Amino acid sequence: MLYRYKKSFEKIAMGLLSFMPKERELKKLQQTMHIYEENPDWQLFLWKKGDDFVGLLGVEVGEETYTIHHLSVNPSHRGYGIGHEMVDKIQDIMQNRRMLATEETEAFLKKCPVKKGGL
């Protein structure tokens, strides 16, 4: 299930975000978290399986589009379709907006079924 980020999830979110290649350094992680916490157009979601948060998805929302900037799954939970489930759920949440990708998320997103517009 996808949960909207809140401050009490900060350490978990930073841990999941650190699995992304460009987010490994602490200073970069803190800057990224600051963007999500301060800018209402940047929304962060966590995926919970059982009792644990195992995935993270970060989007920048525009009027007609949304861009998936961050997509990460705990390595011990990869290969079970969690990334695809997160993308499917965010498409439901964003409804009529068109999904866009960044250079970092594009390869994975091209493997996901697209419900409306996008890639």
DSSP file (Angstrom, degrees, kcal/mol; ACC not computed):
  #  RESIDUE AA STRUCTURE BP1 BP2  ACC     N-H-->O    O-->H-N    N-H-->O    O-->H-N    TCO  KAPPA ALPHA  PHI   PSI    X-CA   Y-CA   Z-CA
    1    1 A M              0   0    0      0, 0.0    47,-2.8     0, 0.0     2,-0.5   0.000 360.0 360.0 360.0 142.6    0.0    0.0    0.0
    2    2 A L  E     -A   47   0A   0     45,-0.2     2,-0.4    43,-0.1    45,-0.2  -0.766 360.0-169.2 -92.9 126.7    1.2    3.5   -0.8
    3    3 A Y  E     -A   46   0A   0     43,-3.4    43,-3.0    -2,-0.5     2,-0.2  -0.934  24.8-117.5-117.1 138.8    1.5    6.0    2.0
    4    4 A R  E     -A   45   0A   0     -2,-0.4    41,-0.2    41,-0.2    39,-0.0  -0.534  43.0-102.1 -70.9 137.9    2.1    9.8    1.7
    5    5 A Y        +     0   0    0     39,-3.0     2,-0.3    -2,-0.2    39,-0.1  -0.283  41.9 179.3 -61.6 140.8    5.3   10.8    3.3
    6    6 A K    >   -     0   0    0     -3,-0.1     3,-2.8     1,-0.0     4,-0.2  -0.960  43.6-101.7-137.9 160.7    5.3   12.5    6.7
    7    7 A K  G >  S+     0   0    0     -2,-0.3     3,-1.9     1,-0.3     4,-0.2   0.779 117.1  64.7 -53.7 -33.8    8.1   13.8    8.9
    8    8 A S  G 3  S+     0   0    0      1,-0.3    -1,-0.3     2,-0.1     3,-0.2   0.669  99.6  55.2 -66.7 -13.9    8.0   10.7   11.2
    9    9 A F  G <> S+     0   0    0     -3,-2.8     4,-3.0     1,-0.2    -1,-0.3   0.313  75.9 111.2 -94.6   6.9    9.0    8.6    8.2
   10   10 A E  H <> S+     0   0    0     -3,-1.9     4,-2.7     1,-0.2     5,-0.2   0.882  76.0  44.5 -54.4 -50.3   12.1   10.7    7.5
   11   11 A K  H  > S+     0   0    0     -4,-0.2     4,-2.1    -3,-0.2    -1,-0.2   0.898 116.0  47.8 -64.3 -40.2   14.8    8.1    8.4
   12   12 A I  H  > S+     0   0    0      2,-0.2     4,-2.4    -4,-0.2     5,-0.2   0.934 112.9  48.8 -63.8 -45.9   13.0    5.3    6.6
   13   13 A A  H  X S+     0   0    0     -4,-3.0     4,-2.8     1,-0.2    -2,-0.2   0.907 110.9  49.8 -61.8 -42.9   12.6    7.5    3.5
   14   14 A M  H  X S+     0   0    0     -4,-2.7     4,-1.8    -5,-0.3    -1,-0.2   0.893 109.9  51.8 -63.9 -38.8   16.3    8.6    3.5
   15   15 A G  H  < S+     0   0    0     -4,-2.1     4,-0.3    -5,-0.2    -2,-0.2   0.929 113.8  42.5 -63.0 -45.5   17.3    4.9    3.8
   16   16 A L  H >< S+     0   0    0     -4,-2.4     3,-1.3     1,-0.2    -2,-0.2   0.888 113.1  52.9 -68.1 -39.3   15.2    3.9    0.8
   17   17 A L  H >< S+     0   0    0     -4,-2.8     3,-2.0     1,-0.3     6,-0.2   0.828  97.0  67.7 -64.4 -31.7   16.2    7.0   -1.2
   18   18 A S  T 3< S+     0   0    0     -4,-1.8    -1,-0.3     1,-0.3    -2,-0.2   0.631  84.4  72.1 -67.6 -12.3   19.9    6.1   -0.6
   19   19 A F  T <  S+     0   0    0     -3,-1.3    -1,-0.3    -4,-0.3    -2,-0.2   0.630  78.6  92.4 -75.4 -12.8   19.5    3.0   -2.8
   20   20 A M  S X  S-     0   0    0     -3,-2.0     3,-2.0    -4,-0.2     4,-0.1  -0.681  85.1-127.6 -82.3 135.0   19.3    5.4   -5.8
   21   21 A P  G >  S+     0   0    0      0, 0.0     3,-0.7     0, 0.0    -1,-0.1   0.827 105.8  45.6 -53.0 -39.7   22.8    5.9   -7.3
   22   22 A K  G 3  S+     0   0    0      1,-0.2     3,-0.1     2,-0.1    -4,-0.1   0.439 109.4  57.5 -86.3   2.5   22.7    9.8   -7.3
   23   23 A E  G <  S+     0   0    0     -3,-2.0    -1,-0.2    -6,-0.2     6,-0.1   0.144  70.9 104.2-116.5  18.7   21.4    9.9   -3.7
   24   24 A R    <   +     0   0    0     -3,-0.7     2,-0.2    -4,-0.1    -1,-0.1   0.831  59.3  83.1 -75.7 -32.3   24.0    8.0   -1.8
   25   25 A E  S  > S-     0   0    0     -3,-0.1     4,-2.5     1,-0.1     5,-0.2  -0.526  79.0-131.1 -78.4 140.3   25.8   11.0   -0.2
   26   26 A L  H  > S+     0   0    0      1,-0.2     4,-2.6    -2,-0.2     5,-0.2   0.884 105.9  52.3 -56.9 -44.3   24.3   12.3    3.1
   27   27 A K  H  > S+     0   0    0      1,-0.2     4,-2.0     2,-0.2    -1,-0.2   0.910 111.4  46.6 -61.7 -42.5   24.4   16.0    1.9
   28   28 A K  H  > S+     0   0    0      2,-0.2     4,-2.4     1,-0.2    -1,-0.2   0.905 111.5  52.2 -65.4 -42.2   22.6   15.1   -1.3
   29   29 A L  H  X S+     0   0    0     -4,-2.5     4,-2.6     1,-0.2    -2,-0.2   0.921 109.5  49.1 -58.6 -45.4   20.0   13.0    0.6
   30   30 A Q  H  X S+     0   0    0     -4,-2.6     4,-2.1     1,-0.2    -1,-0.2   0.891 110.6  50.3 -63.8 -39.8   19.3   15.9    2.9
   31   31 A Q  H  X S+     0   0    0     -4,-2.0     4,-1.8     2,-0.2    -1,-0.2   0.915 111.9  47.9 -63.8 -43.1   18.9   18.3    0.0
   32   32 A T  H  X S+     0   0    0     -4,-2.4     4,-1.9     1,-0.2    -2,-0.2   0.924 111.2  49.6 -64.3 -45.0   16.4   16.0   -1.7
   33   33 A M  H  X S+     0   0    0     -4,-2.6     4,-2.2     1,-0.2    -1,-0.2   0.885 107.5  55.8 -61.4 -38.3   14.4   15.5    1.5
   34   34 A H  H  X S+     0   0    0     -4,-2.1     4,-2.3     2,-0.2     5,-0.3   0.900 105.0  52.6 -60.6 -41.6   14.3   19.2    1.9
   35   35 A I  H  X S+     0   0    0     -4,-1.8     4,-2.3     1,-0.2     7,-0.3   0.938 111.5  45.7 -59.8 -47.2   12.8   19.6   -1.6
   36   36 A Y  H  < S+     0   0    0     -4,-1.9    -1,-0.2     1,-0.2    -2,-0.2   0.850 116.0  45.9 -66.6 -33.9   10.0   17.1   -0.8
   37   37 A E  H  < S+     0   0    0     -4,-2.2    -1,-0.2    -5,-0.2    -2,-0.2   0.814 121.7  34.3 -78.3 -30.0    9.3   18.7    2.6
   38   38 A E  H  < S+     0   0    0     -4,-2.3    -2,-0.2    -5,-0.2    -3,-0.2   0.730 105.7  67.5 -99.9 -25.5    9.2   22.3    1.5
   39   39 A N    ><  -     0   0    0     -4,-2.3     3,-1.7    -5,-0.3    -1,-0.1  -0.869  61.0-158.6-105.5 114.8    7.7   22.2   -2.0
   40   40 A P  T 3  S+     0   0    0      0, 0.0    -1,-0.1     0, 0.0    21,-0.1   0.716  92.1  62.3 -64.7 -19.7    4.1   21.2   -2.2
   41   41 A D  T 3  S+     0   0    0     19,-0.1    20,-3.7     1,-0.1     2,-0.6   0.639  92.8  73.3 -79.1 -13.5    4.5   20.2   -5.9
   42   42 A W  E <   - B   0  60A   0     -3,-1.7     2,-0.4    -7,-0.3    18,-0.2  -0.906  69.4-174.5-103.6 118.4    7.0   17.5   -4.9
   43   43 A Q  E     - B   0  59A   0     16,-3.1    16,-3.0    -2,-0.6     2,-0.4  -0.942  10.3-158.7-121.9 134.9    5.3   14.6   -3.3
   44   44 A L  E     - B   0  58A   0     -2,-0.4   -39,-3.0    14,-0.2     2,-0.3  -0.910   9.4-173.3-114.9 137.4    7.0   11.5   -1.7
   45   45 A F  E     -AB   4  57A   0     12,-2.8    12,-2.5    -2,-0.4     2,-0.4  -0.950   9.8-152.3-129.2 148.3    5.3    8.2   -1.1
   46   46 A L  E     -AB   3  56A   0    -43,-3.0   -43,-3.4    -2,-0.3     2,-0.5  -0.945  12.7-137.0-120.3 144.5    6.4    5.1    0.7
   47   47 A W  E     -AB   2  55A   0      8,-2.6     7,-2.7    -2,-0.4     8,-1.3  -0.879  17.4-158.2-103.3 126.2    5.2    1.5    0.0
   48   48 A K  E     - B   0  53A   0    -47,-2.8     2,-0.5    -2,-0.5     5,-0.3  -0.895  11.2-177.4-109.0 129.7    4.4   -0.7    2.9
   49   49 A K  E >   - B   0  52A   0      3,-3.0     3,-1.8    -2,-0.5     2,-0.4  -0.982  68.8 -38.4-124.3 118.0    4.4   -4.5    2.8
   50   50 A G  T 3  S-     0   0    0     -2,-0.5    -2,-0.0     1,-0.3     0, 0.0  -0.552 125.9 -25.5  66.1-124.6    3.4   -6.2    6.0
   51   51 A D  T 3  S+     0   0    0     -2,-0.4     2,-0.3    -3,-0.1    -1,-0.3   0.442 124.0  80.1 -97.5  -2.1    4.9   -4.1    8.8
   52   52 A D  E <  S-B   49   0A   0     -3,-1.8    -3,-3.0     2,-0.0     2,-0.6  -0.824  73.0-129.9-116.0 145.8    7.8   -2.7    6.8
   53   53 A F  E     +B   48   0A   0     -2,-0.3    -5,-0.3    -5,-0.3     3,-0.1  -0.821  35.8 164.0 -84.4 122.5    8.2    0.2    4.4
   54   54 A V  E     +     0   0A   0     -7,-2.7    20,-3.2    -2,-0.6     2,-0.3   0.458  52.1  41.2-122.1  -5.7   10.1   -1.4    1.5
   55   55 A G  E     -BC  47  73A   0     -8,-1.3    -8,-2.6    18,-0.2     2,-0.3  -0.967  54.5-160.4-145.4 160.6    9.7    1.1   -1.4
   56   56 A L  E     -BC  46  72A   0     16,-2.8    16,-2.7    -2,-0.3     2,-0.4  -0.998   4.8-175.9-142.6 141.5    9.7    4.8   -2.1
   57   57 A L  E     -BC  45  71A   0    -12,-2.5   -12,-2.8    -2,-0.3     2,-0.4  -0.986   5.5-168.2-140.6 128.1    8.4    6.9   -5.0
   58   58 A G  E     -BC  44  70A   0     12,-2.8    11,-2.1    -2,-0.4    12,-1.7  -0.970   9.1-178.6-122.5 130.1    8.9   10.6   -5.5
   59   59 A V  E     -BC  43  68A   0    -16,-3.0   -16,-3.1    -2,-0.4     2,-0.5  -0.916  25.4-144.0-127.7 151.4    7.0   12.8   -8.0
   60   60 A E  E     -BC  42  67A   0      7,-2.3     7,-2.6    -2,-0.3     2,-0.5  -0.976  29.5-147.8-108.9 120.5    6.9   16.4   -9.1
   61   61 A V  E     + C   0  66A   0    -20,-3.7     5,-0.2    -2,-0.5     2,-0.2  -0.784  20.1 175.4-100.8 127.3    3.3   17.3   -9.9
   62   62 A G        -     0   0    0      3,-3.2    35,-0.0    -2,-0.5     0, 0.0  -0.525  47.5 -92.7-111.1-175.5    2.3   19.7  -12.6
   63   63 A E  S    S+     0   0    0     -2,-0.2     3,-0.1     1,-0.2    -1,-0.0   0.908 120.8   9.9 -68.2 -41.4   -1.1   20.7  -13.9
   64   64 A E  S    S+     0   0    0     33,-0.1    34,-2.7    34,-0.0     2,-0.3   0.501 130.8  36.6-116.1  -8.2   -1.2   18.2  -16.7
   65   65 A T  E     - d   0  98A   0     32,-0.3    -3,-3.2     2,-0.0     2,-0.3  -0.873  55.5-154.6-137.2 167.6    1.8   16.0  -16.0
   66   66 A Y  E     -Cd  61  99A   0     32,-2.1    34,-2.8    -2,-0.3     2,-0.5  -0.979  14.0-145.9-143.2 142.4    3.8   14.5  -13.2
   67   67 A T  E     -Cd  60 100A   0     -7,-2.6    -7,-2.3    -2,-0.3     2,-0.9  -0.925   9.6-140.3-112.2 125.8    7.4   13.4  -13.3
   68   68 A I  E     +Cd  59 101A   0     32,-2.4    34,-0.9    -2,-0.5    -9,-0.2  -0.759  30.2 166.4 -85.0 108.5    8.7   10.4  -11.4
   69   69 A H  E     +     0   0A   0    -11,-2.1     2,-0.4    -2,-0.9    -1,-0.2   0.804  62.7  31.7 -90.6 -35.4   12.1   11.6  -10.0
   70   70 A H  E     +C   58   0A   0    -12,-1.7   -12,-2.8    35,-0.1     2,-0.3  -0.985  54.7 164.5-133.1 136.1   12.7    8.8   -7.5
   71   71 A L  E     +C   57   0A   0     -2,-0.4     2,-0.4   -14,-0.2   -14,-0.2  -0.902  16.1 160.9-150.6 116.6   11.8    5.2   -7.4
   72   72 A S  E     -C   56   0A   0    -16,-2.7   -16,-2.8    -2,-0.3     2,-0.4  -0.999  19.5-169.3-145.4 140.8   13.5    2.8   -5.0
   73   73 A V  E     -C   55   0A   0     -2,-0.4   -18,-0.2   -18,-0.2     5,-0.1  -0.996  40.3-101.3-129.2 136.8   12.8   -0.6   -3.6
   74   74 A N    >   -     0   0    0    -20,-3.2     3,-2.7    -2,-0.4     4,-0.3  -0.322  35.9-123.7 -52.5 130.7   14.8   -2.2   -0.7
   75   75 A P  G >  S+     0   0    0      0, 0.0     3,-1.1     0, 0.0    -1,-0.1   0.804 109.6  58.9 -53.1 -33.1   17.2   -4.7   -2.4
   76   76 A S  G 3  S+     0   0    0      1,-0.2    -2,-0.1     3,-0.0   -22,-0.0   0.587 109.7  44.9 -74.7  -6.9   15.9   -7.6   -0.3
   77   77 A H  G X  S+     0   0    0     -3,-2.7     3,-0.8   -23,-0.2     5,-0.4   0.267  86.6 117.9-116.1   9.2   12.4   -7.0   -1.7
   78   78 A R  T <   +     0   0    0     -3,-1.1    -4,-0.0    -4,-0.3     0, 0.0  -0.406  62.1  39.5 -76.4 154.6   13.3   -6.5   -5.4
   79   79 A G  T 3  S+     0   0    0     -2,-0.1    -1,-0.2     1,-0.0    -3,-0.0   0.507  88.6  95.1  87.9   5.4   12.0   -8.9   -8.0
   80   80 A Y  S <  S-     0   0    0     -3,-0.8    -2,-0.1     0, 0.0    -3,-0.0   0.272 101.9-102.5-110.9   9.0    8.6   -9.2   -6.5
   81   81 A G  S  > S+     0   0    0      3,-0.0     4,-2.3     4,-0.0     5,-0.2   0.591  80.0 131.6  85.6  10.3    6.8   -6.5   -8.6
   82   82 A I  H  > S+     0   0    0     -5,-0.4     4,-2.6     1,-0.2     5,-0.2   0.915  72.6  51.4 -64.2 -42.9    6.8   -3.8   -5.9
   83   83 A G  H  > S+     0   0    0      1,-0.2     4,-2.2     2,-0.2    -1,-0.2   0.920 111.6  47.3 -59.2 -44.3    8.2   -1.1   -8.2
   84   84 A H  H  > S+     0   0    0      1,-0.2     4,-2.6     2,-0.2    -1,-0.2   0.889 110.9  52.2 -64.4 -39.4    5.5   -1.9  -10.8
   85   85 A E  H  X S+     0   0    0     -4,-2.3     4,-2.5     2,-0.2    -2,-0.2   0.905 108.9  50.1 -63.7 -40.9    2.8   -1.8   -8.1
   86   86 A M  H  X S+     0   0    0     -4,-2.6     4,-2.5     2,-0.2    -2,-0.2   0.924 112.1  47.2 -63.3 -43.7    4.0    1.6   -6.9
   87   87 A V  H  X S+     0   0    0     -4,-2.2     4,-1.9     1,-0.2    -2,-0.2   0.908 111.8  51.0 -64.7 -41.6    3.9    3.0  -10.5
   88   88 A D  H  X S+     0   0    0     -4,-2.6     4,-1.4     1,-0.2    -2,-0.2   0.926 112.4  46.3 -59.9 -45.2    0.4    1.5  -11.0
   89   89 A K  H  X S+     0   0    0     -4,-2.5     4,-2.2     1,-0.2    -2,-0.2   0.890 109.7  52.5 -67.4 -40.4   -0.9    3.0   -7.8
   90   90 A I  H  X S+     0   0    0     -4,-2.5     4,-2.7     1,-0.2    -1,-0.2   0.856 105.8  55.8 -67.1 -32.0    0.6    6.5   -8.6
   91   91 A Q  H  X S+     0   0    0     -4,-1.9     4,-0.8     2,-0.2    -1,-0.2   0.888 107.9  48.8 -64.6 -37.3   -1.1    6.4  -12.0
   92   92 A D  H  < S+     0   0    0     -4,-1.4     3,-0.3     2,-0.2    -2,-0.2   0.911 113.2  47.2 -65.1 -41.6   -4.4    5.9  -10.2
   93   93 A I  H  < S+     0   0    0     -4,-2.2    -2,-0.2     1,-0.2    -1,-0.2   0.905 114.5  45.1 -66.6 -42.4   -3.7    8.8   -7.8
   94   94 A M  H >< S+     0   0    0     -4,-2.7     3,-2.0     1,-0.2    -1,-0.2   0.546  85.8 175.1 -82.6  -7.4   -2.6   11.2  -10.6
   95   95 A Q  T 3<  +     0   0    0     -4,-0.8    -1,-0.2    -3,-0.3    -2,-0.1  -0.120  65.7  15.9  44.5-103.6   -5.6   10.2  -12.7
   96   96 A N  T 3  S+     0   0    0     -4,-0.1    -1,-0.3    -2,-0.1     2,-0.2   0.386 100.3 105.7 -87.6   4.7   -5.7   12.3  -15.9
   97   97 A R  S <  S-     0   0    0     -3,-2.0     2,-0.4    -6,-0.2   -32,-0.3  -0.531  73.7-116.1 -81.1 153.2   -2.1   13.7  -15.7
   98   98 A R  E     -d   65   0A   0    -34,-2.7   -32,-2.1    -2,-0.2     2,-0.3  -0.754  27.2-124.9 -91.0 133.3    0.5   12.3  -18.1
   99   99 A M  E     -d   66   0A   0     17,-0.9    20,-1.4    -2,-0.4     2,-0.3  -0.610  29.4-176.6 -81.8 132.9    3.4   10.4  -16.5
  100  100 A L  E     -d   67   0A   0    -34,-2.8   -32,-2.4    -2,-0.3     2,-0.3  -0.841   9.4-147.4-122.0 162.5    7.0   11.6  -17.3
  101  101 A A  E     -d   68   0A   0     -2,-0.3     2,-0.2   -34,-0.2   -32,-0.1  -0.844   7.5-132.1-125.8 162.6   10.3   10.2  -16.3
  102  102 A T     >  -     0   0    0    -34,-0.9     4,-2.0    -2,-0.3     3,-0.2  -0.564  42.0 -96.3 -99.6 174.2   13.8   11.5  -15.5
  103  103 A E  T  4 S+     0   0    0      1,-0.2     4,-0.5    -2,-0.2    -1,-0.0   0.870 127.0  50.3 -57.2 -36.3   17.0   10.1  -17.0
  104  104 A E  T  4 S+     0   0    0      1,-0.2     4,-0.2     2,-0.1    -1,-0.2   0.809 119.4  33.0 -74.4 -31.1   17.3    8.0  -13.8
  105  105 A T  T  > S+     0   0    0     -3,-0.2     4,-2.4   -37,-0.2     5,-0.2   0.565  94.7  88.6-103.0  -9.9   13.8    6.6  -13.8
  106  106 A E  H  X S+     0   0    0     -4,-2.0     4,-2.0     1,-0.2     5,-0.2   0.898  83.4  53.2 -59.9 -46.8   13.1    6.3  -17.5
  107  107 A A  H  4 S+     0   0    0     -4,-0.5     4,-0.4     1,-0.2    -1,-0.2   0.910 114.7  41.8 -58.7 -44.0   14.5    2.8  -18.1
  108  108 A F  H >4 S+     0   0    0     -4,-0.2     3,-1.6     1,-0.2     4,-0.4   0.930 112.3  53.4 -68.7 -44.2   12.4    1.2  -15.4
  109  109 A L  H >< S+     0   0    0     -4,-2.4     3,-1.2     1,-0.3    -1,-0.2   0.796  98.9  63.4 -64.3 -27.6    9.2    3.2  -16.2
  110  110 A K  T 3< S+     0   0    0     -4,-2.0    -1,-0.3     1,-0.2    -2,-0.2   0.723  99.9  55.4 -67.5 -18.8    9.4    2.0  -19.9
  111  111 A K  T <  S+     0   0    0     -3,-1.6    -1,-0.2    -4,-0.4    -2,-0.2   0.558  95.1  86.4 -86.8  -9.5    8.9   -1.5  -18.5
  112  112 A C  S <  S-     0   0    0     -3,-1.2     2,-0.2    -4,-0.4   -28,-0.0  -0.698  87.7-108.1 -95.8 142.5    5.7   -0.5  -16.7
  113  113 A P        -     0   0    0      0, 0.0     2,-0.5     0, 0.0    -2,-0.1  -0.466  33.4-140.0 -63.8 136.6    2.2   -0.5  -18.3
  114  114 A V        -     0   0    0     -2,-0.2     3,-0.2     1,-0.1   -26,-0.1  -0.884  16.8-171.1-104.7 127.0    1.1    3.1  -18.8
  115  115 A K  S    S+     0   0    0     -2,-0.5     2,-0.4     1,-0.3    -1,-0.1   0.836  75.3  15.8 -85.2 -34.8   -2.6    3.8  -18.1
  116  116 A K  S    S-     0   0    0      1,-0.2   -17,-0.9   -19,-0.1    -1,-0.3  -0.955 113.0 -55.0-145.2 121.3   -2.7    7.4  -19.5
  117  117 A G  S    S+     0   0    0     -2,-0.4    -1,-0.2   -19,-0.2   -20,-0.1  -0.062  78.0 122.8  52.0-148.8   -0.3    9.1  -21.8
  118  118 A G              0   0    0      1,-0.1   -18,-0.2    -3,-0.1    -1,-0.1   0.154 360.0 360.0  85.0 163.4    3.3    9.2  -20.6
  119  119 A L              0   0    0    -20,-1.4    -1,-0.1   -21,-0.0   -19,-0.1   0.475 360.0 360.0  18.7 360.0    6.7    8.1  -21.7
